Amino acid sequence: MLDQEFRDLMTGVCAPVTVITTADQDGPHGATVSSFASLSLRPPLISIALDRTSSLLARIQRAGRFGVNVLGSAQDELALLFARRGADRFAQVSWSSSRGLPRLDEAASWAVCDLWQVIEAGDHLLLVGLVTRAVPGQQPPLVYGHRTFGTHSRFSERPRKPIVDHIAACAR
């Protein structure tokens, strides 16, 4: 009973949608992940969670690094492609190697991470990544909530200046 109640609770929490990638001698590998979060500014750390049985998890642990492709609001088909098991995902998308990791050419933004720490977390492992390269974007983000894809609606309606611009204006 609690399992289903917990699932239902978490479906109402919007999460960013990413495609996490790595590469090895067998080529590029990737999967859709919605458990992406910022952890620290100094040093720049992020976290993702992967199921213990994930083949991507094992590959990331061996490689010691991974890429984070943050998807834009119109990229739900890309998210679905990388969520499918057994699909030849990279044959169906445009991608390139960036710092030795697969980067989806259409992703809204991109980060390169060294595996910083692995934390036991129930049926998942929490991977903490040290960001060594960040390429931000300005597209509205793709989010997942209530078992559907969407975006932050106000972002596209009222894009705002970065908060640092407002702070600088107040200091004048």
N, C-alpha and C positions, 0 to 999 in steps of 0.2 A: 504494500500500500504506500509506504513512504517513498519507494523508488518512483512510482508514478506521480505522486504529489510533487516530488522534487523536480522531475522532468517538466511537469506542467508549470511549476514556478519559474524555472529557468527559460522556458520558451518565451516568457514575457520580458526577458532581459535582452535588449538589442546588443549584438556583438559585431565587431568589424569582421569582414570576410577577407581572408588572405589565402594565397597559395604559397606554401612553404616548399622550398626546393633544395636539393643537394645534387651532387654528381659523384660518380665513382667510375671504375673501369667498365661498368656495364652501361654507362651513359647517364643522361639526366633522369631525375626522379622528382616527383612532386605530389602534393595532396592539398585539398582544401582544408583550411583550419580556421575556426572562428574563436579560438581561445587565445587571442593575441592581445597583449597589454604592455604598456610602458611601466617600467619598474623604478628606474633611477636615471637622473640626469648626469651625475658625476659618480662613477663612470656611466656612460650611456648603456643602460641595460633594458632588455625587453624579455617577455616570457611568452612561451607557447606551451600547450599541453598536448601530448600525443598518447594514444592508447598503447599500453605495453606490448600488444601484439602487432603493432604497426611496422611494416617493413621499412617505411621511411624513417622511423625512429632508429632502428638498428643502423641504417645507412648514415644518418646524421651522427650517431655516436662514433661510428668508425671514422668518418670524415673529419669530425671535430669542427664543422662549420655548416651554415645553412643560409639560404636567402629568403627574404620575406617580400613577396609581391602583394602589396595592398591593392585590392580591387576597387574600381570605380563603380558608380551607381548603375551603369548600364552593362555590367559584366557578369550578370547572373548565369548566363550560359557557360562562361568560362569556369565559374565556381562549380557548376554541376558537372562539367567535364572532368575536373580534377577530383571530384568526389566519387566518381565511378570507379569500381574495382575492375581490373583487367583491361581497361582501355589503353590504347597507345596514345596517351595524352599529348606528348610533345610532337607527334606527327601531325596533329590537328591544329596546332597554333604556331604563331610566329614568335620565336624566342631567340635569344643570343646568349653567349657566355659573357658574364661580367665578373671579373675577378675570380674566374674559375667556377662560377656558380650559374645555373640556369636562371635567366631573367626573362620574364614574359614581356614582350615588346609593348603590349597594350596596357600593362598594369599602371594604375594611377600613381603609385610611388614604390620605392624599392629600398631595401636595406640588406647589407651584408653583415653577417654575424659570426663570430667565433663562439663555439660552445663554451660557456663560462662555468655553468654548474648544472647538475642533474639532481632533481629533488623527487623523492618517493611521494606519490600522491594518489593513494588508492589504486584504482585500475588504470591510472595514467601515470606518466612521468612528466614533471614540469621541467622544461628546458629553459634555462636562463641564457640569453645570448648577449655577448658584448658587441655592440654595434660598431663596426669599423668603417662603414660607409653608409651614408643616408642620402637618398635622392627624393626630396619631397615633391608632391604634386598639388594641383589646385582643383582637381575634380571632386565633386561630391562623392563621399565614400559609399561603398556597398555595405549594407548591414543586414544581419539576419535576426529576425525576431518573430514570435508567434508562428514559427514554422514557414516563414516566407521571406523572400529577399525584398529589400527596399533601400531607402536612403534617409538621411536626416532631412526632412522636408524643408526646414527653414534655411538650411545651408544654400540651397539652390535659389530660394526666393530672395534672400537678403544677404548676399556675400558682404562681409565686413572687413574693414582694415584689421590687420593683426593687432592684438592688444598692446604690443610694444609701441605702435604708432600712436595709440590713444594716450599711453603713459607719457611718451615724449611730448605730445601736444600740451599736456597738463603741466609739464615741467618748464615750459616756456614762459 
